Amino acid sequence: TVSATPNDPANVIRWFDAETGGNFLFEGEDYTFNPVSNTTVYAQENPPGPLSELVISEMTFETPDRLEIQNVGVATDYTGYTVAVSDEPYTNINTVNSVQQSLGQIGADSVVTFSDATGASDYWGDNIWWGSTGNGWIIIVDDSGNVVDSVFWNFSAAEISALNVTINGFNITAADLDWTGPGASLTTVCNESFKRFGDTDSNVDWADVCNDENYGVASDIGVGFSGCLASRAPAEVTVDAEAPEVVCPADETETITDGSGMFTIPDYTSLATATDNCTASPIKTQSPAAGTQVGPGVTVITITATDAATNSDTCTFNLTVDEILGVEDNLLANEIALFPNPTSGVVTLRNNGSLNLTSAIVTDVNGRTINTIDLTDAGVDTAISLENMATGLYFVRINTETSSVVKRIVKK
C-alpha cells in the first residue's frame, strides 16, 4: 500500500504508472496492489471530477466534411461507444447517415478524427454532405445507449425537441440529450473549422467564427480542469519476497472409542500462529484437510501460511490416533494380517483365527468408499486388488458380525 495526502482536502489523489502521461491506475489516498516486480508509481493531486470526458471538439462543413472528438483526461477505453451524424435532407432532423462509427481506446488528452474524403485514413465510410448553409448534428452514445455528447447547429429548439433516431440499436429522443436550447448558429462559409470552447452543452460553446483547423491535435477547449497540476510524486514499491512465519501447535493425540476405527481430522489452523512483514493475517491451510478420516497410527499434519504476495511457509506436527478395542476387536486385530504392505497392486488379507469374517471395506483418506469385498465364504487368504488405485494411503475395515478392525495399507 502506498499513500499520499492532498494539500487541499477538497482535492483527490490519482495514481499513475509514469511521471508524465502513462496510464491511470487508481484514485484515492491509499493505493493497494500486488506488484510482480519492483516498480515506481506516481501520485498527483487533482481537483475532483470525472477522470475523462469525451466531447466533440472541431467541425468542418466544406469539402471534405470533417469532425474531431477529443478525450479530455486519462486514457480511456471507449469500446462500444458509437458516433452518428445527420444526413440529407437536412431539413428533417431525424435523417441519419448510413454509416455509424465505433470508438475504442483513446489516449490521455488525445483525439480521433473522421472525414468524408475517400481514401483518407480517417474516412467516415460515406459522404456526409454537410454544407455551410445547412443544418445538422453529431451524437455520441455509450454502450448502454446514453448520450455522452452532442452538438446541433442551425436547428431551432422546437426542431431539436422532435429528435427521434436510432443509434447502434438504441432509440434516442430529445429527452436523452445533453444538449439544451437551440442549435449553434454556424452560418459563416468556412473552409477551415468551427471549434468548441466551453462545457455548457449548448450553442454558447460554438462561436460562428472560422478558425484555422488543427485536426488530430488535442487543444484547450474549455473542458475539464484548467490550470497547472502539481508534478507527480514518485513512490517506489518493492516486491515482497519475505515469507511469513508459521508456528504449529504441539503434537496431538486422539483416541477412538466408538469402534469405528477411524478419526476425522478437525481444523487445526486456528491452533497455529502466522505472522508476516506485510500481510496482517496470512492465509492458513492444512494438509490433510479438515474432514479427512484417518485410522490408528501417526499422521503428519502440515500447516501452510501464505501472504498476499504468495510467499509461503510451512510447519508440521504429528497427530497420533489410538484406538481402544473391545475383547473381540482386539482378537480380530491380532488375527488379521494384510501383506505385502506397502503394495504395488494386490494385497492379501489373511485370517489367522477362527472368527467368521463378513466384509472388507476399502476407503481413501477422505473417507470415500473405494471397494467393498464380501468375505462371507472367504478362506484363509483373500486377494484385494489396488491396481487401479492411485498411490497413497488407504484404510481397510475388516468386519465380523460382532467386531471390526481397521488396517492401513500403502499403495506405492
C-alpha positions as CSV (number, residue, x, y, z in Angstrom):
1,T,0.0,0.0,0.0
2,V,1.3,3.4,-1.0
3,S,-0.2,6.6,0.4
4,A,-0.4,10.3,-0.4
5,T,-2.3,13.2,1.0
6,P,-3.6,16.2,-1.0
7,N,-2.6,19.7,0.2
8,D,-6.1,20.8,-0.4
9,P,-8.6,18.5,1.4
10,A,-11.1,19.2,-1.4
11,N,-8.8,17.6,-4.0
12,V,-8.2,14.0,-4.7
13,I,-5.1,11.9,-5.3
14,R,-4.7,10.0,-8.6
15,W,-2.0,7.4,-9.2
16,F,-0.2,6.8,-12.5
17,D,2.5,4.4,-13.8
18,A,4.6,7.2,-15.3
19,E,5.9,10.6,-14.3
20,T,4.1,12.2,-17.3
21,G,1.5,10.6,-19.5
22,G,1.3,6.9,-18.8
23,N,-1.7,5.0,-17.5
24,F,-4.1,6.0,-14.8
25,L,-4.1,3.4,-12.0
26,F,-6.3,4.4,-9.1
27,E,-8.0,7.3,-7.4
28,G,-7.7,7.6,-3.6
29,E,-5.1,8.4,-1.0
30,D,-4.2,4.8,-0.3
31,Y,-3.4,2.6,-3.3
32,T,-3.1,-1.1,-2.6
33,F,-1.8,-3.6,-5.2
34,N,0.4,-6.6,-5.7
35,P,3.4,-5.7,-7.9
36,V,5.1,-8.5,-9.9
37,S,8.4,-6.7,-9.7
38,N,9.9,-3.7,-8.1
39,T,8.3,-0.6,-9.6
40,T,7.5,3.1,-9.1
41,V,4.1,4.6,-9.1
42,Y,3.3,8.4,-9.1
43,A,0.8,10.3,-7.1
44,Q,-0.7,13.6,-8.4
45,E,-3.1,16.0,-6.7
46,N,-6.2,16.7,-8.8
47,P,-9.4,18.7,-8.4
48,P,-12.4,16.3,-8.1
49,G,-14.3,15.5,-11.2
50,P,-14.5,12.8,-13.9
51,L,-11.3,11.0,-14.9
52,S,-12.1,11.7,-18.5
53,E,-14.7,13.3,-20.7
54,L,-15.5,12.6,-24.4
55,V,-16.5,15.7,-26.4
56,I,-16.9,16.9,-30.0
57,S,-14.2,19.5,-30.4
58,E,-14.0,20.6,-34.1
59,M,-16.1,20.5,-37.3
60,T,-15.8,21.5,-41.0
61,F,-18.8,21.7,-43.3
62,E,-17.0,22.3,-46.6
63,T,-15.3,19.6,-48.7
64,P,-14.1,17.4,-47.1
65,D,-16.6,17.4,-44.2
66,R,-14.7,16.6,-41.0
67,L,-15.2,16.2,-37.3
68,E,-13.0,15.7,-34.3
69,I,-13.7,14.0,-30.9
70,Q,-11.4,14.8,-28.0
71,N,-10.8,12.7,-24.9
72,V,-10.2,15.2,-22.1
73,G,-8.4,13.4,-19.2
74,V,-6.9,10.0,-18.7
75,A,-6.6,7.3,-21.3
76,T,-10.0,5.5,-21.6
77,D,-11.4,2.5,-23.4
78,Y,-14.5,3.7,-25.2
79,T,-15.2,0.3,-26.8
80,G,-18.9,0.1,-27.5
81,Y,-19.3,3.8,-27.9
82,T,-20.9,4.9,-31.2
83,V,-20.7,8.2,-33.2
84,A,-23.7,9.1,-35.5
85,V,-24.2,12.1,-37.8
86,S,-27.1,13.7,-39.6
87,D,-27.8,13.2,-43.3
88,E,-29.7,14.9,-46.1
89,P,-32.3,16.1,-46.4
90,Y,-31.1,18.2,-43.5
91,T,-34.4,19.9,-43.0
92,N,-35.5,16.6,-41.5
93,I,-33.7,16.3,-38.1
94,N,-34.4,12.6,-38.0
95,T,-32.4,11.6,-41.0
96,V,-29.3,9.6,-40.0
97,N,-26.2,9.0,-42.1
98,S,-25.9,5.3,-43.3
99,V,-22.6,4.9,-41.5
100,Q,-22.1,4.9,-37.7
101,Q,-18.6,4.7,-36.4
102,S,-17.5,2.8,-33.3
103,L,-14.8,4.1,-30.9
104,G,-12.2,2.2,-28.9
105,Q,-9.2,3.1,-26.7
106,I,-8.3,6.8,-26.8
107,G,-5.1,8.0,-25.1
108,A,-4.9,10.7,-22.4
109,D,-5.8,14.1,-23.8
110,S,-6.0,12.7,-27.4
111,V,-8.3,13.0,-30.3
112,V,-9.9,10.9,-33.1
113,T,-11.0,12.4,-36.4
114,F,-13.3,11.4,-39.2
115,S,-13.7,12.9,-42.7
116,D,-15.6,12.0,-45.8
117,A,-12.5,12.2,-48.0
118,T,-12.5,8.9,-49.8
119,G,-9.2,7.1,-49.2
120,A,-8.2,9.1,-46.2
121,S,-7.1,7.1,-43.1
122,D,-9.9,8.6,-41.1
123,Y,-12.6,8.1,-43.8
124,W,-16.1,8.1,-42.4
125,G,-17.2,5.5,-44.8
126,D,-19.8,7.5,-46.7
127,N,-20.4,11.1,-47.9
128,I,-21.6,13.3,-45.1
129,W,-23.0,16.1,-47.3
130,W,-22.8,18.9,-44.7
131,G,-22.7,22.5,-46.1
132,S,-22.3,25.9,-44.6
133,T,-25.8,26.9,-45.4
134,G,-27.4,23.8,-43.9
135,N,-28.0,22.3,-40.5
136,G,-27.0,19.1,-38.8
137,W,-26.0,17.3,-35.7
138,I,-23.4,14.8,-34.2
139,I,-24.3,12.5,-31.4
140,I,-22.1,10.1,-29.3
141,V,-23.8,7.3,-27.3
142,D,-22.1,4.9,-24.9
143,D,-22.5,1.1,-24.9
144,S,-25.7,1.5,-22.8
145,G,-27.4,4.0,-25.2
146,N,-26.7,7.0,-23.0
147,V,-25.8,10.2,-24.9
148,V,-22.4,11.3,-23.7
149,D,-22.1,14.4,-26.0
150,S,-23.9,16.0,-28.9
151,V,-23.9,19.2,-31.0
152,F,-26.7,20.7,-33.1
153,W,-26.3,23.6,-35.5
154,N,-28.9,25.8,-37.3
155,F,-31.8,23.9,-35.8
156,S,-34.4,25.6,-33.6
157,A,-35.1,24.4,-30.1
158,A,-38.5,23.2,-31.4
159,E,-36.9,21.2,-34.2
160,I,-34.5,19.6,-31.7
161,S,-37.3,18.6,-29.4
162,A,-38.7,16.4,-32.2
163,L,-35.5,14.3,-32.4
164,N,-36.3,10.6,-32.6
165,V,-33.5,8.5,-34.2
166,T,-31.9,5.1,-33.8
167,I,-28.1,4.9,-33.0
168,N,-26.5,1.5,-32.6
169,G,-29.9,-0.1,-31.9
170,F,-30.8,2.5,-29.2
171,N,-33.8,4.8,-29.6
172,I,-32.5,8.4,-29.0
173,T,-35.0,11.2,-28.4
174,A,-34.7,14.8,-27.3
175,A,-35.3,13.6,-23.7
176,D,-32.0,11.7,-23.9
177,L,-29.8,14.6,-25.0
178,D,-27.2,16.5,-23.0
179,W,-27.7,19.5,-25.4
180,T,-30.0,22.3,-24.3
181,G,-31.7,25.1,-26.2
182,P,-31.5,25.9,-29.9
183,G,-28.6,24.7,-32.1
184,A,-25.5,26.7,-32.6
185,S,-25.7,29.4,-35.3
186,L,-22.9,28.4,-37.7
187,T,-23.5,30.1,-41.0
188,T,-20.1,31.6,-41.9
189,V,-18.7,30.0,-45.0
190,C,-15.6,28.3,-43.6
191,N,-13.1,26.1,-45.3
192,E,-11.2,25.7,-42.1
193,S,-13.1,24.7,-38.9
194,F,-15.5,25.7,-36.2
195,K,-14.1,24.9,-32.8
196,R,-15.7,24.3,-29.4
197,F,-14.8,26.2,-26.3
198,G,-16.8,25.5,-23.2
199,D,-18.7,22.8,-21.5
200,T,-22.3,24.1,-21.3
201,D,-23.6,21.6,-23.9
202,S,-25.4,24.5,-25.7
203,N,-24.8,26.9,-28.5
204,V,-22.7,29.0,-26.1
205,D,-19.8,26.5,-26.7
206,W,-19.7,27.1,-30.5
207,A,-19.0,30.6,-31.9
208,D,-19.7,31.4,-35.6
209,V,-16.0,32.0,-36.2
210,C,-13.9,30.3,-38.8
211,N,-10.7,29.1,-37.2
212,D,-7.5,27.6,-38.6
213,E,-8.1,23.9,-38.5
214,N,-5.8,21.7,-36.4
215,Y,-7.4,18.3,-36.6
216,G,-5.6,15.5,-34.8
217,V,-4.1,17.8,-32.2
218,A,-5.6,18.0,-28.7
219,S,-6.1,21.6,-27.5
220,D,-7.6,23.6,-24.8
221,I,-11.3,23.6,-25.5
222,G,-12.5,24.9,-22.1
223,V,-13.5,21.4,-20.9
224,G,-12.2,19.8,-17.7
225,F,-9.6,21.3,-15.4
226,S,-7.9,24.5,-16.5
227,G,-4.6,25.5,-14.9
228,C,-1.5,23.7,-13.9
229,L,-1.4,20.5,-12.0
230,A,1.3,19.7,-9.5
231,S,4.1,17.4,-10.6
232,R,3.6,13.7,-9.9
233,A,5.4,12.4,-6.8
234,P,7.1,9.1,-7.1
235,A,6.6,6.2,-4.7
236,E,8.9,3.3,-5.0
237,V,7.4,-0.1,-4.5
238,T,9.5,-3.2,-3.7
239,V,8.1,-6.7,-4.2
240,D,7.5,-8.6,-1.0
241,A,9.8,-11.6,-1.2
242,E,9.8,-12.4,2.5
243,A,7.9,-15.4,3.5
244,P,5.6,-15.4,6.5
245,E,6.5,-17.4,9.7
246,V,4.1,-20.1,10.8
247,V,4.3,-22.0,14.1
248,C,2.4,-25.2,14.5
249,P,0.8,-26.5,17.7
250,A,2.4,-29.3,19.7
251,D,1.8,-32.9,18.7
252,E,-1.7,-34.0,19.2
253,T,-3.0,-37.4,20.4
254,E,-6.6,-38.5,19.8
255,T,-8.4,-41.7,20.9
256,I,-11.0,-43.7,19.0
257,T,-13.6,-45.3,21.4
258,D,-16.6,-45.7,19.2
259,G,-15.4,-48.8,17.4
260,S,-15.4,-47.1,14.0
261,G,-11.6,-47.4,13.7
262,M,-11.5,-44.0,12.0
263,F,-10.8,-40.5,13.3
264,T,-12.0,-37.4,11.5
265,I,-9.3,-34.7,11.4
266,P,-10.5,-31.3,12.7
267,D,-9.4,-27.9,11.5
268,Y,-6.1,-27.3,13.3
269,T,-5.3,-24.0,11.6
270,S,-6.7,-21.9,14.5
271,L,-4.1,-23.5,16.8
272,A,-1.2,-22.3,14.5
273,T,0.1,-18.8,14.5
274,A,1.3,-16.9,11.4
275,T,3.0,-13.5,11.1
276,D,4.2,-11.6,8.1
277,N,6.1,-8.4,7.3
278,C,3.4,-7.1,5.0
279,T,0.2,-9.1,5.3
280,A,-1.6,-8.7,8.6
281,S,-3.3,-12.1,8.5
282,P,-1.7,-14.6,6.2
283,I,-4.0,-17.4,5.0
284,K,-3.5,-20.7,6.8
285,T,-4.3,-24.1,5.3
286,Q,-3.7,-27.6,6.4
287,S,-3.0,-31.0,4.8
288,P,-4.6,-33.4,5.2
289,A,-7.6,-31.1,5.1
290,A,-10.2,-30.9,7.9
291,G,-12.7,-33.7,7.5
292,T,-10.2,-36.2,6.3
293,Q,-10.6,-39.6,8.1
294,V,-7.5,-41.5,9.3
295,G,-7.1,-44.8,11.1
296,P,-4.9,-45.6,14.1
297,G,-1.3,-44.6,13.9
298,V,0.7,-41.4,13.3
299,T,-0.4,-38.8,10.6
300,V,1.8,-35.8,9.8
301,I,-0.2,-32.6,9.7
302,T,1.2,-29.8,7.6
303,I,0.1,-26.2,8.1
304,T,0.9,-23.7,5.3
305,A,0.8,-19.9,5.7
306,T,0.6,-17.7,2.5
307,D,0.8,-14.0,2.3
308,A,-0.7,-11.6,-0.2
309,A,2.4,-11.8,-2.4
310,T,2.1,-15.7,-2.4
311,N,5.2,-16.2,-0.3
312,S,4.6,-19.2,2.0
313,D,6.0,-21.1,5.0
314,T,5.1,-24.5,6.4
315,C,5.3,-26.3,9.7
316,T,4.3,-29.8,10.7
317,F,3.2,-31.7,13.8
318,N,2.2,-35.3,14.5
319,L,-1.3,-36.5,15.0
320,T,-1.3,-39.8,16.8
321,V,-4.6,-41.8,16.8
322,D,-5.0,-44.5,19.3
323,E,-7.9,-47.0,19.3
324,I,-9.3,-48.7,22.4
325,L,-10.6,-52.1,21.2
326,G,-13.1,-54.4,22.8
327,V,-12.1,-58.0,23.5
328,E,-13.3,-59.3,20.1
329,D,-12.0,-56.3,18.3
330,N,-8.6,-56.9,19.9
331,L,-8.7,-60.6,19.0
332,L,-9.6,-59.7,15.4
333,A,-6.8,-57.2,15.2
334,N,-4.3,-59.8,16.2
335,E,-5.6,-62.5,13.9
336,I,-5.8,-60.4,10.7
337,A,-2.8,-59.6,8.5
338,L,-2.5,-57.6,5.3
339,F,0.6,-58.1,3.2
340,P,2.6,-57.0,1.4
341,N,2.5,-53.6,2.8
342,P,3.3,-51.3,1.0
343,T,1.9,-53.0,-2.1
344,S,2.2,-52.2,-5.8
345,G,-1.1,-53.8,-6.7
346,V,-2.5,-56.8,-4.9
347,V,-2.6,-57.2,-1.2
348,T,-3.5,-60.5,0.6
349,L,-5.9,-60.4,3.6
350,R,-5.1,-63.4,5.8
351,N,-7.4,-64.7,8.5
352,N,-5.2,-66.5,11.1
353,G,-8.0,-67.1,13.5
354,S,-11.4,-68.7,13.8
355,L,-13.6,-65.6,13.6
356,N,-16.0,-65.6,10.7
357,L,-15.4,-62.5,8.5
358,T,-18.3,-60.8,6.8
359,S,-16.8,-58.0,4.7
360,A,-13.8,-55.7,4.0
361,I,-14.3,-52.1,3.1
362,V,-11.5,-50.1,1.4
363,T,-11.7,-46.3,1.9
364,D,-9.3,-43.4,1.0
365,V,-8.0,-40.8,3.3
366,N,-11.1,-38.6,2.6
367,G,-13.5,-41.4,3.8
368,R,-14.7,-42.3,0.3
369,T,-15.5,-46.0,-0.1
370,I,-13.3,-47.4,-2.9
371,N,-14.3,-51.0,-2.8
372,T,-16.4,-53.5,-0.7
373,I,-15.4,-57.2,-0.6
374,D,-17.8,-59.9,0.6
375,L,-15.9,-62.2,2.9
376,T,-18.8,-64.4,4.0
377,D,-17.4,-67.5,2.3
378,A,-13.8,-66.5,2.3
379,G,-11.0,-68.8,3.1
380,V,-7.8,-68.1,5.0
381,D,-6.4,-65.8,2.2
382,T,-8.4,-63.2,0.2
383,A,-6.8,-61.1,-2.6
384,I,-7.7,-57.5,-2.6
385,S,-6.7,-55.5,-5.8
386,L,-5.4,-51.9,-5.5
387,E,-4.0,-52.0,-9.1
388,N,-6.4,-49.3,-10.4
389,M,-6.0,-47.0,-7.4
390,A,-3.7,-44.0,-7.2
391,T,-0.6,-44.2,-5.0
392,G,-1.3,-43.2,-1.4
393,L,-2.7,-44.3,1.9
394,Y,-5.8,-46.4,2.2
395,F,-7.8,-48.0,5.0
396,V,-9.3,-51.5,5.1
397,R,-12.0,-52.1,7.6
398,I,-12.4,-55.9,8.2
399,N,-15.8,-56.8,9.8
400,T,-17.3,-59.8,11.6
401,E,-20.8,-59.9,12.8
402,T,-19.8,-58.5,16.2
403,S,-16.5,-56.7,15.8
404,S,-14.3,-54.8,13.4
405,V,-10.8,-53.5,12.9
406,V,-9.2,-51.0,10.6
407,K,-5.8,-51.7,8.9
408,R,-3.7,-49.2,6.9
409,I,-2.3,-50.1,3.6
410,V,0.0,-48.0,1.4
411,K,-0.2,-48.2,-2.4
412,K,3.2,-47.4,-3.9
